[in-house]
């Protein structure tokens, strides 16, 4: 990750990063992130998580098109790789 560069994150993105980093390697589902970070109900379908993850990748990954640290787990969610 770009540890030497300061990144300004909005509250939702910061909270999502904190949740993902809480247990590295653990997969956080989109639904879990929607509930825990943004307070959405279980029946809501939203691209909020995907949009924030894309923004995080642009700010934190060396190559956002080929992320190494914020990894997509297809059809489920995301996990942090060190």
Backbone bond lengths (Angstrom), bond angles and torsions (degrees), N, CA, C in turn:
res aa  C-N    CA-C-N  psi(-1)  N-CA   C-N-CA  omega(-1)  CA-C   N-CA-C  phi
1 X - - - 1.439 - - 1.514 109.45 -
2 X 1.280 116.04 163.76 1.458 121.60 179.68 1.523 109.37 -80.50
3 X 1.291 116.67 75.91 1.456 120.47 -176.00 1.518 112.40 -73.50
4 X 1.295 118.09 -24.06 1.457 120.73 -177.07 1.525 112.54 -86.61
5 X 1.321 117.72 -8.65 1.450 121.11 -178.45 1.520 109.24 -107.18
6 X 1.301 116.53 133.50 1.455 121.03 177.91 1.520 109.15 -76.89
7 X 1.320 115.97 132.66 1.468 121.09 178.95 1.520 108.79 -120.66
8 X 1.303 116.31 131.29 1.456 121.41 176.62 1.521 107.38 -93.74
9 X 1.332 116.17 122.34 1.454 120.88 -177.73 1.514 110.22 -117.26
10 X 1.321 116.18 141.43 1.453 120.37 173.59 1.523 108.42 -72.61
11 X 1.326 116.74 161.64 1.458 121.14 -174.47 1.523 113.19 -53.47
12 X 1.317 118.58 -48.27 1.462 121.38 -177.75 1.509 112.08 -61.59
13 X 1.320 116.63 -42.22 1.463 120.36 179.32 1.526 110.19 -66.66
14 X 1.321 117.47 -41.11 1.460 121.57 179.39 1.531 110.15 -62.61
15 X 1.311 117.20 -43.97 1.461 121.75 179.97 1.523 110.32 -64.57
16 X 1.328 117.14 -39.83 1.468 120.69 178.05 1.524 110.49 -63.07
17 X 1.326 117.39 -42.97 1.464 120.84 177.98 1.523 109.94 -61.44
18 X 1.326 116.99 -44.46 1.463 120.79 179.60 1.523 110.70 -60.15
19 X 1.322 117.42 -42.26 1.464 121.23 179.43 1.524 111.05 -65.49
20 X 1.326 117.52 -42.54 1.463 121.11 179.49 1.527 111.69 -67.19
21 X 1.333 117.18 -38.95 1.459 120.76 -179.04 1.524 112.74 -76.74
22 X 1.311 117.82 -15.59 1.463 120.69 -178.43 1.522 111.41 -57.67
23 X 1.318 117.06 -39.55 1.467 121.67 178.16 1.533 107.61 -135.91
24 X 1.346 117.78 85.53 1.467 120.49 -178.56 1.530 111.51 -56.38
25 X 1.329 115.26 139.43 1.459 120.75 179.92 1.522 113.25 90.16
26 X 1.332 117.12 -21.02 1.459 121.53 178.15 1.522 109.03 -78.84
27 X 1.315 116.41 139.32 1.459 120.91 179.49 1.525 109.33 -86.50
28 X 1.324 115.50 128.19 1.462 121.48 174.49 1.530 106.82 -103.68
29 X 1.310 116.17 123.46 1.462 119.32 -179.20 1.529 110.39 -72.94
30 X 1.317 115.83 157.48 1.462 120.37 175.66 1.521 110.09 -58.01
31 X 1.331 116.14 -41.68 1.465 120.39 -179.68 1.531 111.10 -62.85
32 X 1.325 116.79 -42.76 1.468 120.38 178.03 1.528 110.57 -61.01
33 X 1.324 116.59 -44.62 1.458 120.02 178.73 1.526 111.38 -64.47
34 X 1.326 117.29 -41.56 1.468 120.19 177.86 1.527 111.42 -60.55
35 X 1.331 116.58 -42.95 1.471 120.97 -179.80 1.522 111.73 -69.55
36 X 1.338 116.63 -51.57 1.460 121.16 -171.99 1.526 113.56 -74.04
37 X 1.319 117.00 -35.84 1.466 120.28 -175.20 1.521 111.85 -92.88
38 X 1.323 116.88 -45.43 1.458 119.91 -173.56 1.530 113.83 -108.96
39 X 1.320 118.34 -4.50 1.456 121.20 175.88 1.520 114.62 72.51
40 X 1.327 118.26 25.39 1.460 121.47 179.80 1.524 110.55 -75.83
41 X 1.319 115.35 155.53 1.465 121.83 175.74 1.533 109.49 -77.64
42 X 1.330 116.25 164.13 1.466 121.64 -177.37 1.525 114.09 -63.47
43 X 1.312 117.57 -25.63 1.464 119.90 -174.12 1.533 113.30 -94.17
44 X 1.308 118.04 8.81 1.462 121.68 -177.92 1.527 110.02 -88.72
45 X 1.307 116.15 130.75 1.465 121.77 173.44 1.527 106.17 -106.90
46 X 1.319 116.31 122.21 1.455 120.06 -175.62 1.519 110.18 -147.29
47 X 1.313 115.97 151.60 1.467 121.97 175.07 1.533 110.82 -95.46
48 X 1.334 117.09 11.66 1.455 121.88 -178.66 1.520 111.64 -54.91
49 X 1.320 117.57 -48.49 1.462 121.51 -178.46 1.526 109.99 -61.99
50 X 1.305 117.55 -48.87 1.461 121.53 -177.86 1.529 111.15 -61.06
51 X 1.316 116.65 -40.07 1.458 121.23 178.85 1.521 111.08 -63.73
52 X 1.333 116.94 -44.99 1.459 120.47 179.82 1.532 111.80 -68.65
53 X 1.318 117.80 -37.57 1.462 120.62 177.66 1.530 109.81 -64.27
54 X 1.311 117.64 -41.75 1.471 120.59 177.68 1.530 110.07 -60.98
55 X 1.327 117.62 -41.86 1.456 121.68 178.12 1.532 110.70 -64.61
56 X 1.333 116.71 -42.08 1.464 120.73 177.97 1.525 111.04 -61.85
57 X 1.311 116.15 -42.09 1.464 119.84 179.17 1.526 110.93 -62.60
58 X 1.320 116.89 -41.75 1.468 119.52 178.72 1.526 110.80 -61.19
59 X 1.320 116.80 -34.78 1.460 120.29 -177.22 1.531 113.52 -86.08
60 X 1.332 118.21 -29.86 1.455 120.51 -169.88 1.527 115.88 -112.09
61 X 1.311 117.78 -26.22 1.465 120.99 -176.99 1.531 110.37 -88.69
62 X 1.327 116.59 146.75 1.464 120.47 174.59 1.522 110.51 -67.83
63 X 1.333 116.81 -39.70 1.465 122.18 178.25 1.528 107.55 -129.39
64 X 1.338 117.64 90.15 1.468 120.46 -176.11 1.524 114.72 -57.67
65 X 1.331 117.92 -25.40 1.466 120.76 179.34 1.527 111.96 -73.51
66 X 1.329 115.95 -21.21 1.462 122.01 178.88 1.532 108.57 -132.29
67 X 1.332 116.48 71.10 1.464 119.74 -173.55 1.527 112.95 -65.92
68 X 1.322 114.98 141.65 1.454 121.16 177.50 1.525 111.91 -110.34
69 X 1.313 117.24 -19.23 1.458 120.44 -172.60 1.525 113.79 -111.54
70 X 1.305 117.63 -41.42 1.468 121.39 175.81 1.521 105.77 -103.41
71 X 1.332 115.50 96.75 1.456 122.39 -168.78 1.529 111.40 -101.54
72 X 1.318 116.08 135.91 1.460 121.59 175.97 1.518 109.90 -81.55
73 X 1.316 116.25 133.72 1.462 122.18 170.80 1.523 104.01 -107.01
74 X 1.319 115.02 103.14 1.479 120.75 -171.60 1.518 113.03 -48.78
75 X 1.315 114.11 137.10 1.470 126.18 178.15 1.527 113.28 63.90
76 X 1.346 118.54 8.63 1.460 118.41 -178.80 1.517 113.43 -130.80
77 X 1.334 118.28 -59.28 1.451 119.78 -175.96 1.506 112.71 175.64
78 X 1.334 115.94 -137.49 1.461 121.14 -173.99 1.513 110.77 -139.63
79 X 1.350 115.10 158.33 1.461 120.92 173.02 1.521 108.56 -145.12
80 X 1.323 115.10 160.16 1.455 121.96 177.97 1.530 108.10 -99.27
81 X 1.322 115.44 131.12 1.464 121.99 173.44 1.520 106.73 -113.47
82 X 1.294 116.24 139.18 1.477 119.44 179.60 1.504 110.96 -94.04
